[in-house]
Amino acid sequence: MELTSEDFPSLLIKNPYLWYPNGYGEQYLHHIKLSYNTGGKVSDTKEFDFGIREVEVGLN
């Protein structure tokens, strides 16, 4: 299963900070907390930090 911002708008990151290679800039980390719901109840959660190394913009 693929999670996309089209299906889950809360995954959209506006103005993301990039993770730069050592010596080229800051290694900025974003934080995310995911919750999985089944039958209206939270069945699992996961929380972690992640970096974005590349951003692409597509024209439709």
C-alpha distance matrix in Angstrom:
0.0 3.8 6.6 9.7 13.3 13.7 11.6 12.7 16.2 16.9 14.8 17.4 19.9 23.3 25.8 23.8 26.1 25.7 26.0 29.1 30.4 33.2 36.3 34.8 33.7 31.9 28.9 27.4 24.5 22.4 21.4 18.3 18.0 14.7 15.2 13.2 15.1 15.7 18.7 19.8 20.1 18.5 17.2 16.3 16.9 16.5 18.8 19.4 21.1 19.8 21.5 20.9 22.6 22.0 21.7 21.5 22.8 22.3 24.7 23.9
3.8 0.0 3.8 6.3 10.1 10.9 9.5 10.5 13.5 14.5 11.9 14.1 16.6 19.9 22.3 20.4 22.8 22.4 23.0 26.1 27.6 30.6 33.6 31.8 30.6 29.0 26.2 24.6 22.0 19.8 19.3 16.5 16.7 14.0 15.3 14.0 16.2 17.6 20.5 21.0 21.4 19.6 18.8 17.5 17.2 16.4 18.0 18.1 19.2 17.5 18.8 17.7 19.5 18.6 18.0 17.8 19.0 18.7 21.3 20.7
6.6 3.8 0.0 3.8 7.0 8.5 7.0 7.1 10.0 10.7 8.3 10.8 13.5 16.8 19.5 17.9 20.5 20.7 21.7 25.0 26.9 29.8 32.6 30.7 29.2 27.3 24.6 22.6 19.9 17.2 16.6 13.6 13.9 11.3 12.8 12.1 14.4 16.4 19.3 19.1 19.6 17.6 17.5 16.1 15.3 14.6 15.8 16.2 17.2 15.8 17.3 16.3 18.7 17.9 16.9 17.1 18.0 18.1 20.6 20.2
9.7 6.3 3.8 0.0 3.8 5.3 5.4 6.0 7.9 9.5 7.1 8.4 11.4 14.3 17.1 16.0 19.0 19.4 21.0 24.2 26.5 29.5 32.0 29.7 28.2 26.6 24.3 22.2 19.9 17.1 17.1 14.5 15.4 13.4 15.2 15.0 17.0 19.1 21.7 21.2 22.0 20.2 20.6 19.2 18.1 17.2 17.9 18.0 18.3 16.5 17.3 15.6 17.9 16.5 14.8 14.5 14.9 14.8 17.1 16.6
13.3 10.1 7.0 3.8 0.0 3.8 5.4 4.7 4.6 6.8 5.1 5.3 8.9 11.3 14.5 14.1 17.5 18.5 20.6 23.9 26.5 29.6 31.7 29.2 27.3 25.7 23.8 21.3 19.3 16.1 16.3 13.9 15.1 13.6 15.5 16.0 17.7 20.3 22.5 21.4 22.3 20.7 21.7 20.4 18.8 18.1 18.1 18.3 18.3 16.7 17.3 15.5 18.1 16.6 14.2 14.2 13.9 14.2 16.1 15.8
13.7 10.9 8.5 5.3 3.8 0.0 3.8 5.7 5.9 9.3 8.7 8.5 12.1 13.9 17.2 17.3 20.8 21.8 24.0 27.1 29.7 32.9 35.0 32.3 30.6 29.2 27.4 24.9 23.0 19.9 20.0 17.5 18.3 16.5 17.8 17.7 18.8 20.8 22.6 21.7 23.3 22.2 23.2 22.5 21.4 21.1 21.5 21.9 22.0 20.5 21.0 18.9 21.2 19.2 16.6 15.7 14.8 14.1 15.3 14.1
11.6 9.5 7.0 5.4 5.4 3.8 0.0 3.8 6.3 9.1 8.9 10.2 13.9 16.2 19.7 19.4 22.8 23.8 25.6 29.0 31.4 34.5 36.8 34.4 32.6 30.8 28.7 26.2 23.8 20.6 20.0 17.0 17.0 14.6 15.2 14.6 15.3 17.2 18.9 18.2 19.9 19.0 19.9 19.6 18.9 19.1 20.1 21.1 21.9 20.8 21.9 20.4 22.9 21.4 19.3 18.7 18.2 17.6 19.0 17.6
12.7 10.5 7.1 6.0 4.7 5.7 3.8 0.0 3.8 5.5 5.9 7.9 11.5 14.1 17.6 17.2 20.5 21.9 23.7 27.2 29.9 32.6 34.9 32.7 30.5 28.5 26.4 23.6 21.0 17.6 16.7 13.6 13.6 11.5 12.4 12.6 13.6 16.2 18.1 16.8 18.0 16.7 18.1 17.3 16.2 16.4 17.0 18.2 19.0 18.3 19.7 18.7 21.6 20.6 18.6 18.8 18.6 18.7 20.4 19.6
16.2 13.5 10.0 7.9 4.6 5.9 6.3 3.8 0.0 3.8 5.3 5.6 9.2 11.1 14.8 15.1 18.6 20.4 22.7 26.1 29.1 31.8 33.8 31.3 29.0 27.1 25.4 22.4 20.2 16.7 16.3 13.8 14.4 13.2 14.5 15.5 16.5 19.3 21.1 19.3 20.5 19.1 20.9 20.0 18.3 18.2 18.1 18.9 19.1 18.4 19.3 18.0 21.0 19.8 17.3 17.6 16.9 17.4 18.8 18.3
16.9 14.5 10.7 9.5 6.8 9.3 9.1 5.5 3.8 0.0 3.8 5.5 8.1 10.4 14.0 13.8 17.0 19.1 21.1 24.7 27.7 30.1 32.2 30.0 27.4 25.0 23.3 20.0 17.6 13.9 13.0 10.5 11.0 10.4 12.0 13.8 15.2 18.5 20.4 18.3 18.9 17.1 19.0 17.7 15.6 15.4 14.9 15.9 16.2 16.0 17.4 16.7 20.1 19.6 17.6 18.6 18.5 19.6 21.4 21.4
14.8 11.9 8.3 7.1 5.1 8.7 8.9 5.9 5.3 3.8 0.0 3.8 6.3 9.6 12.7 11.8 14.8 16.4 18.2 21.8 24.6 27.2 29.4 27.2 24.9 22.7 20.6 17.7 15.3 11.8 11.5 9.0 10.4 9.8 12.2 13.9 16.0 19.2 21.7 20.1 20.3 18.1 19.3 17.5 15.2 14.2 13.7 13.9 14.0 13.1 14.3 13.4 16.7 16.2 14.5 15.7 16.1 17.4 19.7 20.1
17.4 14.1 10.8 8.4 5.3 8.5 10.2 7.9 5.6 5.5 3.8 0.0 3.8 6.3 9.7 9.5 13.0 14.8 17.3 20.6 23.7 26.5 28.3 25.7 23.4 21.6 20.1 17.2 15.5 12.2 12.9 11.4 13.4 13.4 16.0 17.6 19.6 22.8 25.1 23.3 23.8 21.7 23.1 21.3 18.9 17.7 16.6 16.4 15.6 14.2 14.4 12.8 15.8 14.7 12.3 13.3 13.2 14.8 16.9 17.5
19.9 16.6 13.5 11.4 8.9 12.1 13.9 11.5 9.2 8.1 6.3 3.8 0.0 3.8 6.5 5.9 9.4 11.5 14.2 17.4 20.8 23.3 25.0 22.4 19.9 18.1 16.8 13.7 12.5 9.4 10.9 10.6 13.4 14.4 17.4 19.6 22.0 25.3 27.8 25.9 25.9 23.5 24.9 22.6 19.7 18.0 16.2 15.3 13.7 12.3 11.9 10.4 13.5 12.9 10.7 12.6 13.0 15.4 17.7 19.1
23.3 19.9 16.8 14.3 11.3 13.9 16.2 14.1 11.1 10.4 9.6 6.3 3.8 0.0 3.8 5.7 9.2 11.9 15.2 17.9 21.5 24.1 25.1 22.3 19.7 18.2 17.7 14.7 14.3 11.6 13.5 13.8 16.6 17.8 20.7 23.0 25.1 28.5 30.7 28.6 28.8 26.6 28.2 26.1 23.1 21.5 19.5 18.5 16.5 15.1 14.2 12.3 14.9 13.9 11.3 12.9 12.5 15.1 16.9 18.6
25.8 22.3 19.5 17.1 14.5 17.2 19.7 17.6 14.8 14.0 12.7 9.7 6.5 3.8 0.0 3.8 6.6 9.4 12.9 15.2 18.9 21.4 22.0 19.0 16.4 15.3 15.4 12.6 13.2 11.4 14.2 15.4 18.6 20.3 23.4 25.9 28.3 31.7 34.1 32.0 32.0 29.5 31.0 28.6 25.4 23.4 20.9 19.3 16.7 15.0 13.3 11.3 13.4 12.5 10.2 12.4 12.3 15.6 17.5 19.8
23.8 20.4 17.9 16.0 14.1 17.3 19.4 17.2 15.1 13.8 11.8 9.5 5.9 5.7 3.8 0.0 3.8 6.3 9.6 12.3 15.9 18.4 19.6 16.8 14.3 12.8 12.2 9.5 9.8 8.4 11.5 13.0 16.5 18.3 21.7 24.2 26.9 30.4 33.1 31.2 30.8 28.0 29.2 26.4 23.2 20.8 18.3 16.3 13.4 11.4 9.5 7.6 10.0 9.9 8.4 11.5 12.6 16.0 18.6 21.0
26.1 22.8 20.5 19.0 17.5 20.8 22.8 20.5 18.6 17.0 14.8 13.0 9.4 9.2 6.6 3.8 0.0 3.8 6.8 9.2 13.0 15.1 16.0 13.5 10.7 9.0 8.8 6.4 7.9 7.9 11.6 14.0 17.7 19.9 23.5 26.2 29.2 32.6 35.5 33.6 32.9 29.9 30.8 27.8 24.4 21.6 18.7 16.2 12.8 10.8 8.2 7.0 8.9 9.9 9.7 13.2 14.9 18.5 21.3 23.9
25.7 22.4 20.7 19.4 18.5 21.8 23.8 21.9 20.4 19.1 16.4 14.8 11.5 11.9 9.4 6.3 3.8 0.0 3.8 6.0 9.7 12.3 13.6 10.9 8.9 8.0 7.4 6.6 8.4 9.6 13.3 15.5 19.3 21.2 25.0 27.3 30.5 33.8 36.9 35.3 34.6 31.4 31.9 28.8 25.5 22.4 19.8 16.8 13.3 10.5 7.0 5.2 5.6 7.0 8.1 11.8 14.2 17.8 20.9 23.8
26.0 23.0 21.7 21.0 20.6 24.0 25.6 23.7 22.7 21.1 18.2 17.3 14.2 15.2 12.9 9.6 6.8 3.8 0.0 3.8 6.8 9.2 11.2 9.4 7.7 6.4 4.6 5.4 7.4 9.8 13.3 15.8 19.5 21.4 25.2 27.6 31.0 34.2 37.5 36.1 35.0 31.6 31.8 28.4 25.2 21.8 19.1 15.6 12.1 9.3 5.6 5.4 5.0 8.1 10.5 14.2 17.1 20.5 23.9 26.7
29.1 26.1 25.0 24.2 23.9 27.1 29.0 27.2 26.1 24.7 21.8 20.6 17.4 17.9 15.2 12.3 9.2 6.0 3.8 0.0 3.8 6.5 7.9 5.8 5.1 5.8 5.6 8.0 10.7 13.4 16.9 19.5 23.2 25.2 29.0 31.3 34.7 37.9 41.2 39.9 38.8 35.4 35.5 32.0 28.8 25.4 22.7 19.1 15.5 12.8 9.2 8.8 6.8 9.5 12.1 15.5 18.4 21.9 25.1 28.2
30.4 27.6 26.9 26.5 26.5 29.7 31.4 29.9 29.1 27.7 24.6 23.7 20.8 21.5 18.9 15.9 13.0 9.7 6.8 3.8 0.0 3.8 6.2 5.6 6.8 8.0 7.4 10.7 13.0 16.1 19.3 21.9 25.4 27.2 31.0 33.1 36.7 39.7 43.2 42.1 40.8 37.3 37.0 33.5 30.4 26.8 24.3 20.6 17.1 14.5 11.2 11.2 8.7 11.4 14.7 17.7 21.0 24.2 27.5 30.6
33.2 30.6 29.8 29.5 29.6 32.9 34.5 32.6 31.8 30.1 27.2 26.5 23.3 24.1 21.4 18.4 15.1 12.3 9.2 6.5 3.8 0.0 3.8 5.6 6.8 7.9 7.7 11.5 14.0 17.5 20.5 23.4 26.8 28.9 32.7 35.0 38.6 41.7 45.1 44.0 42.4 38.8 38.5 34.9 31.7 28.0 25.3 21.5 18.1 16.1 13.2 14.1 12.1 15.1 18.2 21.4 24.6 27.9 31.1 34.3
36.3 33.6 32.6 32.0 31.7 35.0 36.8 34.9 33.8 32.2 29.4 28.3 25.0 25.1 22.0 19.6 16.0 13.6 11.2 7.9 6.2 3.8 0.0 3.8 5.9 8.2 9.7 13.1 16.2 19.7 22.8 25.9 29.4 31.8 35.5 38.0 41.5 44.7 48.1 46.7 45.3 41.7 41.7 38.0 34.8 31.1 28.2 24.5 21.0 19.0 16.0 16.5 14.4 17.0 19.7 22.8 25.6 29.0 32.1 35.4
34.8 31.8 30.7 29.7 29.2 32.3 34.4 32.7 31.3 30.0 27.2 25.7 22.4 22.3 19.0 16.8 13.5 10.9 9.4 5.8 5.6 5.6 3.8 0.0 3.8 7.2 9.2 12.1 15.4 18.4 21.9 24.8 28.5 30.7 34.5 36.9 40.4 43.6 46.9 45.5 44.3 40.9 41.0 37.5 34.2 30.7 27.8 24.2 20.5 18.2 14.8 14.5 12.3 14.3 16.6 19.6 22.2 25.7 28.6 32.0
33.7 30.6 29.2 28.2 27.3 30.6 32.6 30.5 29.0 27.4 24.9 23.4 19.9 19.7 16.4 14.3 10.7 8.9 7.7 5.1 6.8 6.8 5.9 3.8 0.0 3.8 6.7 8.9 12.5 15.5 18.9 22.1 25.7 28.2 32.0 34.7 38.0 41.4 44.5 42.9 41.7 38.3 38.7 35.2 31.8 28.4 25.3 21.8 18.0 16.1 12.8 12.9 11.7 13.9 15.8 19.1 21.6 25.2 28.1 31.4
31.9 29.0 27.3 26.6 25.7 29.2 30.8 28.5 27.1 25.0 22.7 21.6 18.1 18.2 15.3 12.8 9.0 8.0 6.4 5.8 8.0 7.9 8.2 7.2 3.8 0.0 3.8 5.6 9.2 12.3 15.6 19.0 22.5 25.2 28.9 31.8 35.1 38.5 41.7 39.9 38.6 35.1 35.6 32.1 28.6 25.2 22.0 18.6 14.8 13.4 10.5 11.5 11.3 14.0 15.9 19.5 22.0 25.6 28.6 31.7
28.9 26.2 24.6 24.3 23.8 27.4 28.7 26.4 25.4 23.3 20.6 20.1 16.8 17.7 15.4 12.2 8.8 7.4 4.6 5.6 7.4 7.7 9.7 9.2 6.7 3.8 0.0 3.8 6.5 10.1 13.1 16.3 19.8 22.3 26.1 28.8 32.2 35.5 38.8 37.3 35.8 32.2 32.4 28.9 25.4 22.0 18.9 15.3 11.6 10.0 7.4 9.1 9.3 12.7 14.9 18.7 21.5 25.0 28.2 31.0
27.4 24.6 22.6 22.2 21.3 24.9 26.2 23.6 22.4 20.0 17.7 17.2 13.7 14.7 12.6 9.5 6.4 6.6 5.4 8.0 10.7 11.5 13.1 12.1 8.9 5.6 3.8 0.0 3.8 6.8 10.1 13.4 17.0 19.7 23.4 26.3 29.6 33.0 36.1 34.4 33.0 29.6 30.1 26.7 23.1 19.9 16.6 13.4 9.6 8.5 6.4 8.2 9.8 12.7 14.1 17.9 20.3 23.8 26.9 29.5
24.5 22.0 19.9 19.9 19.3 23.0 23.8 21.0 20.2 17.6 15.3 15.5 12.5 14.3 13.2 9.8 7.9 8.4 7.4 10.7 13.0 14.0 16.2 15.4 12.5 9.2 6.5 3.8 0.0 3.8 6.6 9.9 13.4 16.1 19.8 22.7 26.0 29.4 32.6 30.9 29.4 25.9 26.4 22.9 19.4 16.1 12.8 9.6 5.9 5.3 4.8 7.8 10.4 13.3 14.6 18.3 20.7 23.9 27.1 29.4
22.4 19.8 17.2 17.1 16.1 19.9 20.6 17.6 16.7 13.9 11.8 12.2 9.4 11.6 11.4 8.4 7.9 9.6 9.8 13.4 16.1 17.5 19.7 18.4 15.5 12.3 10.1 6.8 3.8 0.0 3.8 6.7 10.4 13.1 16.8 19.8 22.9 26.5 29.5 27.6 26.3 23.0 23.8 20.6 17.0 14.1 10.9 8.5 5.5 5.3 6.1 8.1 11.6 13.7 14.1 17.5 19.5 22.5 25.5 27.4
21.4 19.3 16.6 17.1 16.3 20.0 20.0 16.7 16.3 13.0 11.5 12.9 10.9 13.5 14.2 11.5 11.6 13.3 13.3 16.9 19.3 20.5 22.8 21.9 18.9 15.6 13.1 10.1 6.6 3.8 0.0 3.8 7.0 10.2 13.6 16.9 20.0 23.6 26.5 24.6 23.0 19.6 20.5 17.3 13.6 10.9 7.5 5.9 4.4 6.4 8.9 11.2 14.8 16.8 17.1 20.3 22.1 24.8 27.8 29.3
18.3 16.5 13.6 14.5 13.9 17.5 17.0 13.6 13.8 10.5 9.0 11.4 10.6 13.8 15.4 13.0 14.0 15.5 15.8 19.5 21.9 23.4 25.9 24.8 22.1 19.0 16.3 13.4 9.9 6.7 3.8 0.0 3.8 6.5 10.1 13.2 16.3 19.9 22.8 21.0 19.6 16.3 17.1 14.1 10.5 8.2 5.7 5.7 6.3 7.9 10.8 12.5 16.2 17.7 17.7 20.4 22.0 24.3 27.1 28.2
18.0 16.7 13.9 15.4 15.1 18.3 17.0 13.6 14.4 11.0 10.4 13.4 13.4 16.6 18.6 16.5 17.7 19.3 19.5 23.2 25.4 26.8 29.4 28.5 25.7 22.5 19.8 17.0 13.4 10.4 7.0 3.8 0.0 3.8 6.7 10.2 13.2 16.8 19.7 17.8 16.1 12.7 13.7 10.7 7.1 5.8 4.2 6.7 8.9 11.1 14.3 16.1 19.8 21.2 21.1 23.5 25.0 26.9 29.6 30.3
14.7 14.0 11.3 13.4 13.6 16.5 14.6 11.5 13.2 10.4 9.8 13.4 14.4 17.8 20.3 18.3 19.9 21.2 21.4 25.2 27.2 28.9 31.8 30.7 28.2 25.2 22.3 19.7 16.1 13.1 10.2 6.5 3.8 0.0 3.8 6.7 9.9 13.4 16.5 15.1 13.6 10.3 11.0 8.3 5.5 5.2 6.2 8.8 11.5 12.9 16.1 17.4 20.9 21.9 21.6 23.6 24.9 26.3 29.0 29.2
15.2 15.3 12.8 15.2 15.5 17.8 15.2 12.4 14.5 12.0 12.2 16.0 17.4 20.7 23.4 21.7 23.5 25.0 25.2 29.0 31.0 32.7 35.5 34.5 32.0 28.9 26.1 23.4 19.8 16.8 13.6 10.1 6.7 3.8 0.0 3.8 6.4 10.0 13.0 11.5 9.8 6.5 7.6 5.9 4.3 6.6 8.7 12.0 15.0 16.6 19.9 21.2 24.6 25.5 25.1 26.7 27.9 29.0 31.4 31.3
13.2 14.0 12.1 15.0 16.0 17.7 14.6 12.6 15.5 13.8 13.9 17.6 19.6 23.0 25.9 24.2 26.2 27.3 27.6 31.3 33.1 35.0 38.0 36.9 34.7 31.8 28.8 26.3 22.7 19.8 16.9 13.2 10.2 6.7 3.8 0.0 3.8 6.8 10.2 9.6 8.3 5.7 5.6 5.2 6.2 8.7 11.7 14.7 17.8 19.0 22.2 23.2 26.4 27.0 26.6 27.8 28.9 29.6 31.9 31.4
15.1 16.2 14.4 17.0 17.7 18.8 15.3 13.6 16.5 15.2 16.0 19.6 22.0 25.1 28.3 26.9 29.2 30.5 31.0 34.7 36.7 38.6 41.5 40.4 38.0 35.1 32.2 29.6 26.0 22.9 20.0 16.3 13.2 9.9 6.4 3.8 0.0 3.8 6.6 5.9 5.2 4.3 5.4 7.3 9.0 12.1 15.0 18.2 21.3 22.5 25.7 26.5 29.8 30.2 29.4 30.5 31.2 31.6 33.6 32.8
15.7 17.6 16.4 19.1 20.3 20.8 17.2 16.2 19.3 18.5 19.2 22.8 25.3 28.5 31.7 30.4 32.6 33.8 34.2 37.9 39.7 41.7 44.7 43.6 41.4 38.5 35.5 33.0 29.4 26.5 23.6 19.9 16.8 13.4 10.0 6.8 3.8 0.0 3.8 5.4 5.4 6.4 6.1 9.1 11.9 15.0 18.2 21.4 24.6 25.7 28.9 29.6 32.7 33.0 32.3 33.1 33.8 33.9 35.8 34.7
18.7 20.5 19.3 21.7 22.5 22.6 18.9 18.1 21.1 20.4 21.7 25.1 27.8 30.7 34.1 33.1 35.5 36.9 37.5 41.2 43.2 45.1 48.1 46.9 44.5 41.7 38.8 36.1 32.6 29.5 26.5 22.8 19.7 16.5 13.0 10.2 6.6 3.8 0.0 3.8 5.5 8.3 8.9 12.4 15.0 18.4 21.4 24.7 27.9 29.1 32.2 32.9 36.0 36.2 35.2 35.9 36.3 36.2 37.9 36.5
19.8 21.0 19.1 21.2 21.4 21.7 18.2 16.8 19.3 18.3 20.1 23.3 25.9 28.6 32.0 31.2 33.6 35.3 36.1 39.9 42.1 44.0 46.7 45.5 42.9 39.9 37.3 34.4 30.9 27.6 24.6 21.0 17.8 15.1 11.5 9.6 5.9 5.4 3.8 0.0 3.8 6.9 9.1 12.1 14.0 17.4 20.0 23.4 26.4 27.9 31.0 31.7 35.0 35.2 34.1 35.0 35.2 35.4 37.0 35.8
20.1 21.4 19.6 22.0 22.3 23.3 19.9 18.0 20.5 18.9 20.3 23.8 25.9 28.8 32.0 30.8 32.9 34.6 35.0 38.8 40.8 42.4 45.3 44.3 41.7 38.6 35.8 33.0 29.4 26.3 23.0 19.6 16.1 13.6 9.8 8.3 5.2 5.4 5.5 3.8 0.0 3.8 6.1 9.2 11.3 15.0 17.7 21.3 24.5 26.4 29.7 30.8 34.2 34.8 34.1 35.3 35.9 36.4 38.3 37.4
18.5 19.6 17.6 20.2 20.7 22.2 19.0 16.7 19.1 17.1 18.1 21.7 23.5 26.6 29.5 28.0 29.9 31.4 31.6 35.4 37.3 38.8 41.7 40.9 38.3 35.1 32.2 29.6 25.9 23.0 19.6 16.3 12.7 10.3 6.5 5.7 4.3 6.4 8.3 6.9 3.8 0.0 3.8 5.8 7.5 11.3 13.9 17.6 20.9 22.8 26.3 27.7 31.0 31.9 31.4 32.9 33.8 34.6 36.8 36.2
17.2 18.8 17.5 20.6 21.7 23.2 19.9 18.1 20.9 19.0 19.3 23.1 24.9 28.2 31.0 29.2 30.8 31.9 31.8 35.5 37.0 38.5 41.7 41.0 38.7 35.6 32.4 30.1 26.4 23.8 20.5 17.1 13.7 11.0 7.6 5.6 5.4 6.1 8.9 9.1 6.1 3.8 0.0 3.8 7.2 10.7 14.0 17.4 21.0 22.7 26.3 27.8 30.9 31.9 31.8 33.2 34.4 35.1 37.5 37.0
16.3 17.5 16.1 19.2 20.4 22.5 19.6 17.3 20.0 17.7 17.5 21.3 22.6 26.1 28.6 26.4 27.8 28.8 28.4 32.0 33.5 34.9 38.0 37.5 35.2 32.1 28.9 26.7 22.9 20.6 17.3 14.1 10.7 8.3 5.9 5.2 7.3 9.1 12.4 12.1 9.2 5.8 3.8 0.0 3.8 7.0 10.5 13.7 17.4 19.2 22.9 24.6 27.7 29.0 29.1 30.8 32.4 33.4 36.0 35.8
16.9 17.2 15.3 18.1 18.8 21.4 18.9 16.2 18.3 15.6 15.2 18.9 19.7 23.1 25.4 23.2 24.4 25.5 25.2 28.8 30.4 31.7 34.8 34.2 31.8 28.6 25.4 23.1 19.4 17.0 13.6 10.5 7.1 5.5 4.3 6.2 9.0 11.9 15.0 14.0 11.3 7.5 7.2 3.8 0.0 3.8 6.8 10.3 13.9 16.0 19.7 21.6 24.9 26.3 26.5 28.6 30.2 31.5 34.2 34.4
16.5 16.4 14.6 17.2 18.1 21.1 19.1 16.4 18.2 15.4 14.2 17.7 18.0 21.5 23.4 20.8 21.6 22.4 21.8 25.4 26.8 28.0 31.1 30.7 28.4 25.2 22.0 19.9 16.1 14.1 10.9 8.2 5.8 5.2 6.6 8.7 12.1 15.0 18.4 17.4 15.0 11.3 10.7 7.0 3.8 0.0 3.8 6.8 10.5 12.5 16.3 18.5 21.6 23.3 23.9 26.2 28.1 29.7 32.7 33.2
18.8 18.0 15.8 17.9 18.1 21.5 20.1 17.0 18.1 14.9 13.7 16.6 16.2 19.5 20.9 18.3 18.7 19.8 19.1 22.7 24.3 25.3 28.2 27.8 25.3 22.0 18.9 16.6 12.8 10.9 7.5 5.7 4.2 6.2 8.7 11.7 15.0 18.2 21.4 20.0 17.7 13.9 14.0 10.5 6.8 3.8 0.0 3.8 7.3 10.1 13.8 16.3 19.6 21.7 22.3 25.0 27.0 29.0 32.0 32.9
19.4 18.1 16.2 18.0 18.3 21.9 21.1 18.2 18.9 15.9 13.9 16.4 15.3 18.5 19.3 16.3 16.2 16.8 15.6 19.1 20.6 21.5 24.5 24.2 21.8 18.6 15.3 13.4 9.6 8.5 5.9 5.7 6.7 8.8 12.0 14.7 18.2 21.4 24.7 23.4 21.3 17.6 17.4 13.7 10.3 6.8 3.8 0.0 3.8 6.7 10.4 13.3 16.4 18.8 19.9 22.9 25.2 27.5 30.7 32.0
21.1 19.2 17.2 18.3 18.3 22.0 21.9 19.0 19.1 16.2 14.0 15.6 13.7 16.5 16.7 13.4 12.8 13.3 12.1 15.5 17.1 18.1 21.0 20.5 18.0 14.8 11.6 9.6 5.9 5.5 4.4 6.3 8.9 11.5 15.0 17.8 21.3 24.6 27.9 26.4 24.5 20.9 21.0 17.4 13.9 10.5 7.3 3.8 0.0 3.8 7.1 10.4 13.4 16.1 17.4 20.7 23.1 25.8 29.1 30.7
19.8 17.5 15.8 16.5 16.7 20.5 20.8 18.3 18.4 16.0 13.1 14.2 12.3 15.1 15.0 11.4 10.8 10.5 9.3 12.8 14.5 16.1 19.0 18.2 16.1 13.4 10.0 8.5 5.3 5.3 6.4 7.9 11.1 12.9 16.6 19.0 22.5 25.7 29.1 27.9 26.4 22.8 22.7 19.2 16.0 12.5 10.1 6.7 3.8 0.0 3.8 6.9 9.8 12.4 14.0 17.2 20.0 22.6 26.1 27.9
21.5 18.8 17.3 17.3 17.3 21.0 21.9 19.7 19.3 17.4 14.3 14.4 11.9 14.2 13.3 9.5 8.2 7.0 5.6 9.2 11.2 13.2 16.0 14.8 12.8 10.5 7.4 6.4 4.8 6.1 8.9 10.8 14.3 16.1 19.9 22.2 25.7 28.9 32.2 31.0 29.7 26.3 26.3 22.9 19.7 16.3 13.8 10.4 7.1 3.8 0.0 3.8 6.4 9.4 11.3 14.8 17.7 20.7 24.2 26.4
20.9 17.7 16.3 15.6 15.5 18.9 20.4 18.7 18.0 16.7 13.4 12.8 10.4 12.3 11.3 7.6 7.0 5.2 5.4 8.8 11.2 14.1 16.5 14.5 12.9 11.5 9.1 8.2 7.8 8.1 11.2 12.5 16.1 17.4 21.2 23.2 26.5 29.6 32.9 31.7 30.8 27.7 27.8 24.6 21.6 18.5 16.3 13.3 10.4 6.9 3.8 0.0 3.8 5.8 7.5 11.0 14.0 17.0 20.5 22.9
22.6 19.5 18.7 17.9 18.1 21.2 22.9 21.6 21.0 20.1 16.7 15.8 13.5 14.9 13.4 10.0 8.9 5.6 5.0 6.8 8.7 12.1 14.4 12.3 11.7 11.3 9.3 9.8 10.4 11.6 14.8 16.2 19.8 20.9 24.6 26.4 29.8 32.7 36.0 35.0 34.2 31.0 30.9 27.7 24.9 21.6 19.6 16.4 13.4 9.8 6.4 3.8 0.0 3.8 7.1 10.4 13.8 16.8 20.4 23.1
22.0 18.6 17.9 16.5 16.6 19.2 21.4 20.6 19.8 19.6 16.2 14.7 12.9 13.9 12.5 9.9 9.9 7.0 8.1 9.5 11.4 15.1 17.0 14.3 13.9 14.0 12.7 12.7 13.3 13.7 16.8 17.7 21.2 21.9 25.5 27.0 30.2 33.0 36.2 35.2 34.8 31.9 31.9 29.0 26.3 23.3 21.7 18.8 16.1 12.4 9.4 5.8 3.8 0.0 3.8 6.7 10.2 13.2 16.7 19.5
21.7 18.0 16.9 14.8 14.2 16.6 19.3 18.6 17.3 17.6 14.5 12.3 10.7 11.3 10.2 8.4 9.7 8.1 10.5 12.1 14.7 18.2 19.7 16.6 15.8 15.9 14.9 14.1 14.6 14.1 17.1 17.7 21.1 21.6 25.1 26.6 29.4 32.3 35.2 34.1 34.1 31.4 31.8 29.1 26.5 23.9 22.3 19.9 17.4 14.0 11.3 7.5 7.1 3.8 0.0 3.8 6.8 10.1 13.5 16.3
21.5 17.8 17.1 14.5 14.2 15.7 18.7 18.8 17.6 18.6 15.7 13.3 12.6 12.9 12.4 11.5 13.2 11.8 14.2 15.5 17.7 21.4 22.8 19.6 19.1 19.5 18.7 17.9 18.3 17.5 20.3 20.4 23.5 23.6 26.7 27.8 30.5 33.1 35.9 35.0 35.3 32.9 33.2 30.8 28.6 26.2 25.0 22.9 20.7 17.2 14.8 11.0 10.4 6.7 3.8 0.0 3.8 6.5 10.1 13.0
22.8 19.0 18.0 14.9 13.9 14.8 18.2 18.6 16.9 18.5 16.1 13.2 13.0 12.5 12.3 12.6 14.9 14.2 17.1 18.4 21.0 24.6 25.6 22.2 21.6 22.0 21.5 20.3 20.7 19.5 22.1 22.0 25.0 24.9 27.9 28.9 31.2 33.8 36.3 35.2 35.9 33.8 34.4 32.4 30.2 28.1 27.0 25.2 23.1 20.0 17.7 14.0 13.8 10.2 6.8 3.8 0.0 3.8 6.7 9.8
22.3 18.7 18.1 14.8 14.2 14.1 17.6 18.7 17.4 19.6 17.4 14.8 15.4 15.1 15.6 16.0 18.5 17.8 20.5 21.9 24.2 27.9 29.0 25.7 25.2 25.6 25.0 23.8 23.9 22.5 24.8 24.3 26.9 26.3 29.0 29.6 31.6 33.9 36.2 35.4 36.4 34.6 35.1 33.4 31.5 29.7 29.0 27.5 25.8 22.6 20.7 17.0 16.8 13.2 10.1 6.5 3.8 0.0 3.8 6.5
24.7 21.3 20.6 17.1 16.1 15.3 19.0 20.4 18.8 21.4 19.7 16.9 17.7 16.9 17.5 18.6 21.3 20.9 23.9 25.1 27.5 31.1 32.1 28.6 28.1 28.6 28.2 26.9 27.1 25.5 27.8 27.1 29.6 29.0 31.4 31.9 33.6 35.8 37.9 37.0 38.3 36.8 37.5 36.0 34.2 32.7 32.0 30.7 29.1 26.1 24.2 20.5 20.4 16.7 13.5 10.1 6.7 3.8 0.0 3.8
23.9 20.7 20.2 16.6 15.8 14.1 17.6 19.6 18.3 21.4 20.1 17.5 19.1 18.6 19.8 21.0 23.9 23.8 26.7 28.2 30.6 34.3 35.4 32.0 31.4 31.7 31.0 29.5 29.4 27.4 29.3 28.2 30.3 29.2 31.3 31.4 32.8 34.7 36.5 35.8 37.4 36.2 37.0 35.8 34.4 33.2 32.9 32.0 30.7 27.9 26.4 22.9 23.1 19.5 16.3 13.0 9.8 6.5 3.8 0.0
